[in-house]
């Protein structure tokens, strides 16, 4: 299975980003990996409460 990696840009206050990077480093992760972990946790929580998200295949 080949993973398709997408780029995602966000706008955030500089202080928030610095603090986020601090937390990521504390967790021995890059800021990118930290955000990915948080996104996956958030999705899992949502799906637990609302049911599995089914995406349409574009292939």
PyMOL commands that set and color helices and strands:
alter all, ss='L'
color gray80, all
select helices_A, chain A and resi 14-26+31-50
alter helices_A, ss='H'
color red, helices_A
deselect
rebuild
show_as cartoon
